[in-house]
Amino acid sequence: MIVLKQENRVIRDVVLLMIVFLLLGGGKSYAQENFAVRNNLIYDISGTPNLGVDVRIAQHWTLGLNAGYRPWPLDDKTTRKWRHLLVAPELRYWTDSTFHRSYWGMNLVYSHYNVGNVTFPFGLYPSVRDYRKQGDLAAIGAFYGRSWRLNRYFRLEGELGLGVGYTWAKKYDCPHCGTYLGREDKAFLIPKLTLNIVYQKAKKKPVEPTIIDIPVKKDTVPMLVLHSVEDNTGKAGALQQDNPLLEHISQYRPYDRSRVLLKDKGALFVYFPVGKSSINHDFRGNADVLDRIVNVTRQIMADTTSTVCRIQIVGMASVDGAVSRNERLAGARAQALKQYIQERVQMPDSFFEVANGGEAWADFRSQICELMENTTNPDTIKALQQAVRVIDTEKDLNYREVLLKRLAGGRTYAYIKKHLLPDQRNSGYLRIYFDYVPDANAPVINRATELLQQKRYDEALSLLRSVQGDPRAWNALGVALWHKGEPAAAINYFRIAAQQGNADAKHNLKEMEKVKK
């Protein structure tokens, strides 16, 4: 009975490990159940008592442990025997964030066995028909499963998979189960066919509020409202509300010198003293701008749901002065701004798009046009129109500046210099483009909203049940339940949605209050 004693010690350890799994099931709070207990019915048919435990470790992931123990025949002299202990941890990925539907998984298997004079179905393991083997096996496998809910607490699981393993065992002559014939170690394939009955522990969930019997007036129809929901855009999307320098990567445009950056709303500008390319944190409004750039970039980089895709930097210089000098100055300003960010946020060069904007003629022309729109003096308007004509017709930038300075004996350029050049693009332009993890729930909620508007209430309710852990679905759930003849449940969903600040739910709750007796 040495084998049985060894198995008893191992099964004791397995039971303790399963208790730990059960305790871990309460360690985190999720909208769905935290753990499940299951029994393999096919394994039962073979005469092997078994138990499995699953613990949720993330929204779509569960960690499981399966164990089966067949101790009989207890008499070691019996010729026919299939005595074994099996332990199999597994990891599952569920395609739905609830604790059911389809899933993929991987598992490890260990078994200590004593088998002889047994015929397995489908011709499996033929060597144990005429011999007895006593030893161990280990395997790794993958499988696909599908779950069907029976009621609130029970569901069925079907699994199909395949594993590869290795066994090391002692081989005995089976008729008397005593003559030692040597060792037999070999690799093998092991199929997996499972039918589990599963019990899920029901937990108190905010998405299923306590239903109160609230009588309502007959033949009274509330005026319920329902709108589609926006995608969850992660930390970057939330920051974008107060930081318009952020734009989704779908809005990205490469820079070219015809682009008027002044009209790019939300972009930030860092200013440089005339003729300088070094960053001065305290110059003009640079302090607030630079601190915001660094702070926003750090927050997005630290977020797992969104990411910085590109930081677009354009260095610019005034149109005043030699073109070659201004080109070098604009390029140096762009590089200085990039270096300033990299010194404070660890980001590789691949995150940056650094462009030399040179002399900012597109912005300069745009500013002159704005001056024309804001003056009523006909002489000033005529002079500014001449300046625009020079910019549009003269391609040589150095000569263009000479012609501007000659207009009206220099008076036009003096006027422009007074009103524009002090603020005319001695700067670096910056825009941050981001992306985020796609929101899987928003399309489901919005599709359900369309179905409700089409009076397809059963389909809508089915979709909403699959995302009921998302507070954005609660108002729509209330509308669906009202149309399904469950006003008490509808009121409760409106109430918890209103507590989350949903304006539609607040309106609907007031409407439902009107129809109470």
Beta strands, then each sheet from edge to edge (+ up, - down):
strand 1: 35-40
strand 2: 50-56
strand 3: 61-70
strand 4: 81-94
strand 5: 103-116
strand 6: 131-149
strand 7: 154-173
strand 8: 180-200
strand 9: 246-248
strand 10: 268-271
strand 11: 306-317
strand 12: 352-359
strand 13: 427-436
sheet 1: 1+ 2- 3+ 4- 5+ 6- 7+ 8- 1+
sheet 2: 9+ 13+ 10-
sheet 3: 9+ 13+ 11- 12-
end
